[in-house]
Amino acid sequence: MARDTAAVEFVKLSPTSNTTLLVTSRHAPDAYRPIATQLLSATHVHAEQVGFVTTPSISAAQVRLHMAGDEFCGNASMALAVLTAAEHGLAVGKRTEIALEASGTDRALACRVEHQHDGYRCDLAVPAPSRVEAYPFSGASEGRSALVRYPDAVHLVVECDRPGPEMRERAEVMAAYLGATEGVSVVGVMLYDPLRRELAPLVNVPALGTMVWERSCGSGTAALGAYLATRAGGPVRTSVHQPGGRMHVWADLGPTGVTGLRIGGHVGIVAEGTAYVHV
């Protein structure tokens, strides 16, 4: 192996087809982004996102996830919960709960994991947004679009009917604009067809320079749940069809806003091994 090459141990997982690489070897935080950029490439291991497994700083957490762009990621959090449960030997038909710490949030998150014959079923308690506010978007059905704000993320939920190429292009322009102006770690534009309960998730991580139409998006599903509960003025329990499969969201609404936000999905362990990156 060349002197300028480093070995990276990883596990590849598929949370509702949102392919995720979890790096299990330890690396300096300033190496996260260059490592991730190489791993994400179609000519390398290839995935939609990369997270790094580290030691938690919160006593209540068993493990910590730090995403390459410093963002919070719901699907990657479920992936790490599954990896931790598998390492603890969770048998088929059994359930457990994993407490984890994640970048983009300051509290431990609880993830319920059930080992099924075809993989793992998870549901994860996720942070509630700071607020949900109206935000105009050209092409939204009856003007129904809103920005779901978190301390370090924004997700624009847009109701529309079967978004085509023109709507997707508008979404990409908006994601780029929000990424340049909002000063957050992650921006999502969630194109939601309410009649068919279909979601097309676009995710922009400015620090990595990536903009991806993901197969599924956990934090975007949570944002959609928060939006729907706010618009309905009460609790929401629904499933959402995404390109990679179906996810679930549960959201309650209290006097101060959205509470009790959870997402659920299927996670498979795809591969593990050693990758080589230039440093």
C-alpha positions as CSV (number, residue, x, y, z in Angstrom):
1,M,0.0,0.0,0.0
2,A,1.4,3.4,-1.0
3,R,2.5,5.9,1.7
4,D,-0.3,8.3,0.8
5,T,-3.0,5.7,1.1
6,A,-5.0,4.9,4.3
7,A,-7.1,1.9,5.1
8,V,-10.7,2.6,6.0
9,E,-12.8,-0.1,7.7
10,F,-16.5,0.1,6.8
11,V,-19.9,-1.5,6.9
12,K,-22.4,-0.8,4.1
13,L,-26.1,-0.8,5.1
14,S,-29.3,-0.1,3.3
15,P,-31.9,1.8,5.3
16,T,-34.9,1.7,2.9
17,S,-32.4,1.7,0.0
18,N,-30.7,4.9,1.2
19,T,-27.3,3.3,1.0
20,T,-25.1,4.3,3.9
21,L,-21.4,3.6,4.7
22,L,-20.5,3.5,8.3
23,V,-16.8,3.9,8.9
24,T,-15.8,1.8,11.9
25,S,-12.1,2.6,11.9
26,R,-11.0,5.7,13.8
27,H,-9.8,8.8,11.9
28,A,-9.1,12.4,12.7
29,P,-12.3,14.6,12.3
30,D,-10.5,16.8,9.8
31,A,-10.2,13.7,7.6
32,Y,-13.9,12.9,7.6
33,R,-14.8,14.9,4.5
34,P,-12.0,13.9,2.2
35,I,-12.5,10.2,3.2
36,A,-16.3,10.5,2.6
37,T,-15.8,12.3,-0.8
38,Q,-13.7,9.4,-2.1
39,L,-16.0,6.6,-0.6
40,L,-19.1,8.2,-2.1
41,S,-17.7,8.2,-5.6
42,A,-19.2,5.8,-8.2
43,T,-15.6,4.6,-8.9
44,H,-15.1,3.7,-5.2
45,V,-17.3,1.9,-2.7
46,H,-20.2,4.2,-3.6
47,A,-23.2,5.1,-1.5
48,E,-25.6,8.0,-0.9
49,Q,-24.0,9.0,2.5
50,V,-21.1,8.4,4.9
51,G,-21.1,8.4,8.7
52,F,-18.3,7.8,11.2
53,V,-18.7,5.6,14.3
54,T,-17.1,7.1,17.4
55,T,-17.2,7.1,21.2
56,P,-20.3,8.9,22.7
57,S,-19.8,12.0,24.8
58,I,-23.3,11.6,26.4
59,S,-23.4,9.0,29.2
60,A,-26.9,7.8,28.2
61,A,-25.7,6.8,24.7
62,Q,-24.0,3.5,23.7
63,V,-22.4,4.7,20.5
64,R,-22.1,7.9,18.5
65,L,-22.6,8.7,14.8
66,H,-20.9,11.7,13.2
67,M,-21.9,12.4,9.6
68,A,-19.3,13.5,7.1
69,G,-21.1,16.9,6.7
70,D,-21.8,17.4,10.4
71,E,-25.5,16.9,9.7
72,F,-28.2,14.8,11.5
73,C,-29.3,11.8,9.5
74,G,-32.3,9.7,10.5
75,N,-31.6,6.8,8.2
76,A,-27.9,6.6,9.1
77,S,-28.9,6.7,12.8
78,M,-31.1,3.7,12.3
79,A,-28.3,2.0,10.4
80,L,-25.9,2.5,13.3
81,A,-28.6,1.1,15.7
82,V,-28.9,-2.0,13.6
83,L,-25.1,-2.4,13.4
84,T,-24.8,-2.1,17.2
85,A,-27.7,-4.6,17.7
86,A,-26.1,-7.0,15.3
87,E,-22.7,-6.8,17.0
88,H,-24.5,-7.6,20.3
89,G,-25.9,-10.7,18.7
90,L,-29.6,-9.8,18.4
91,A,-31.3,-13.0,17.3
92,V,-34.0,-13.3,14.6
93,G,-37.4,-12.6,16.2
94,K,-35.9,-10.6,19.1
95,R,-36.1,-6.8,19.8
96,T,-33.9,-4.4,21.6
97,E,-33.5,-0.6,22.1
98,I,-30.3,1.2,21.3
99,A,-29.5,4.6,22.6
100,L,-27.2,6.6,20.3
101,E,-25.7,10.0,20.0
102,A,-25.6,11.7,16.6
103,S,-24.2,14.8,15.0
104,G,-26.8,17.6,14.5
105,T,-28.5,16.9,17.8
106,D,-27.5,17.3,21.4
107,R,-29.4,14.5,23.1
108,A,-29.4,10.7,23.1
109,L,-31.9,9.1,20.6
110,A,-33.7,5.9,21.3
111,C,-34.0,3.4,18.4
112,R,-36.1,0.2,18.6
113,V,-34.7,-2.6,16.5
114,E,-36.3,-5.9,15.6
115,H,-34.4,-8.6,13.8
116,Q,-36.6,-10.1,11.1
117,H,-35.8,-12.8,8.6
118,D,-35.3,-10.3,5.8
119,G,-33.3,-7.8,7.8
120,Y,-34.2,-5.4,10.6
121,R,-37.2,-3.2,11.3
122,C,-36.5,0.0,13.2
123,D,-38.3,3.0,14.6
124,L,-36.3,6.0,15.8
125,A,-37.3,8.9,18.0
126,V,-36.0,12.0,16.2
127,P,-35.7,15.7,17.3
128,A,-38.7,17.9,16.8
129,P,-38.2,20.9,14.6
130,S,-37.9,24.4,16.0
131,R,-40.8,25.6,13.9
132,V,-42.8,25.1,10.7
133,E,-43.4,28.2,8.6
134,A,-45.0,28.9,5.3
135,Y,-42.5,29.3,2.5
136,P,-43.5,30.0,-1.2
137,F,-42.5,27.6,-3.9
138,S,-43.6,27.9,-7.5
139,G,-45.6,24.9,-8.6
140,A,-46.8,23.8,-5.2
141,S,-50.4,22.5,-5.2
142,E,-52.7,25.3,-3.9
143,G,-49.6,27.1,-2.6
144,R,-49.0,24.3,0.0
145,S,-45.3,24.5,0.9
146,A,-43.6,25.1,4.2
147,L,-40.1,25.3,5.6
148,V,-39.4,22.9,8.5
149,R,-36.6,24.4,10.6
150,Y,-34.2,22.7,12.9
151,P,-31.2,24.4,14.6
152,D,-28.8,23.0,11.9
153,A,-31.1,21.9,9.1
154,V,-34.0,23.0,6.9
155,H,-36.4,20.9,4.9
156,L,-38.8,22.5,2.4
157,V,-41.9,20.4,2.0
158,V,-43.7,21.0,-1.2
159,E,-47.1,19.4,-2.1
160,C,-47.4,18.6,-5.8
161,D,-48.9,16.1,-8.2
162,R,-46.4,13.6,-9.6
163,P,-43.3,15.9,-9.9
164,G,-41.8,15.9,-13.3
165,P,-38.4,17.1,-14.6
166,E,-39.4,20.8,-14.5
167,M,-40.4,20.5,-10.8
168,R,-37.3,18.6,-10.0
169,E,-35.2,21.3,-11.6
170,R,-36.9,23.9,-9.5
171,A,-36.3,21.8,-6.4
172,E,-32.5,21.6,-7.2
173,V,-32.4,25.4,-7.7
174,M,-34.1,25.9,-4.4
175,A,-31.9,23.4,-2.6
176,A,-28.8,25.2,-3.9
177,Y,-30.3,28.6,-2.8
178,L,-31.1,27.4,0.7
179,G,-27.8,25.8,1.1
180,A,-26.0,29.1,0.2
181,T,-28.2,31.3,2.4
182,E,-29.4,29.3,5.5
183,G,-26.0,28.5,7.0
184,V,-27.0,24.9,8.0
185,S,-25.4,21.5,7.6
186,V,-28.1,20.0,5.5
187,V,-30.9,21.2,3.3
188,G,-33.8,19.0,2.0
189,V,-36.5,19.7,-0.6
190,M,-39.2,17.1,-0.1
191,L,-41.6,16.8,-3.1
192,Y,-44.8,15.2,-1.7
193,D,-47.7,13.8,-3.6
194,P,-50.5,13.7,-1.0
195,L,-52.9,11.7,-3.1
196,R,-50.5,8.8,-3.7
197,R,-48.5,9.5,-0.4
198,E,-45.3,9.5,-2.5
199,L,-42.2,11.4,-1.5
200,A,-39.2,12.4,-3.7
201,P,-36.4,13.5,-1.4
202,L,-33.6,15.8,-2.6
203,V,-30.8,16.4,-0.1
204,N,-28.0,19.0,-0.3
205,V,-25.0,18.8,2.1
206,P,-23.2,22.0,1.4
207,A,-20.0,21.0,3.3
208,L,-19.5,18.0,0.9
209,G,-20.8,19.8,-2.2
210,T,-23.3,17.0,-2.7
211,M,-26.9,17.2,-4.0
212,V,-28.6,13.8,-4.3
213,W,-32.1,12.6,-5.1
214,E,-32.0,9.9,-2.4
215,R,-33.8,6.6,-2.5
216,S,-35.3,7.5,0.9
217,C,-34.7,10.2,3.5
218,G,-35.3,9.6,7.2
219,S,-35.0,13.2,8.4
220,G,-37.0,14.4,5.4
221,T,-39.7,11.9,6.3
222,A,-39.7,13.3,9.9
223,A,-40.0,16.8,8.4
224,L,-42.9,15.7,6.3
225,G,-44.6,14.3,9.5
226,A,-44.1,17.6,11.3
227,Y,-45.5,19.5,8.3
228,L,-48.6,17.3,8.1
229,A,-49.3,17.4,11.8
230,T,-49.0,21.2,11.8
231,R,-51.3,21.5,8.8
232,A,-53.8,19.1,10.3
233,G,-53.7,20.7,13.7
234,G,-53.3,17.3,15.4
235,P,-51.5,13.9,15.5
236,V,-50.4,12.2,12.3
237,R,-49.7,8.5,11.7
238,T,-48.9,7.7,8.1
239,S,-46.7,5.7,5.7
240,V,-44.8,7.3,2.9
241,H,-43.8,5.7,-0.4
242,Q,-40.3,6.7,-1.6
243,P,-38.2,5.4,-4.5
244,G,-36.4,3.0,-2.2
245,G,-39.5,1.7,-0.3
246,R,-41.9,2.6,2.4
247,M,-41.2,4.5,5.5
248,H,-43.5,5.4,8.4
249,V,-43.8,8.6,10.5
250,W,-45.6,9.4,13.7
251,A,-46.0,13.0,14.9
252,D,-47.9,14.6,17.8
253,L,-48.8,18.2,18.1
254,G,-48.8,20.1,21.4
255,P,-49.4,23.7,22.5
256,T,-45.8,24.7,21.5
257,G,-45.6,22.7,18.3
258,V,-44.6,19.3,17.1
259,T,-43.8,16.6,19.7
260,G,-43.3,12.9,19.8
261,L,-41.7,12.6,16.4
262,R,-40.7,9.1,15.2
263,I,-39.8,7.5,11.9
264,G,-39.6,3.8,10.9
265,G,-38.1,1.8,8.2
266,H,-36.3,-1.4,7.1
267,V,-32.5,-1.7,7.3
268,G,-30.3,-4.4,5.7
269,I,-26.7,-5.0,6.3
270,V,-25.2,-5.2,2.8
271,A,-21.4,-5.6,3.1
272,E,-18.3,-4.9,5.2
273,G,-14.6,-4.6,4.4
274,T,-11.6,-2.4,3.9
275,A,-11.4,0.5,1.5
276,Y,-8.3,2.5,0.5
277,V,-8.3,6.3,0.2
278,H,-5.7,8.8,-0.6
279,V,-4.7,11.1,2.3
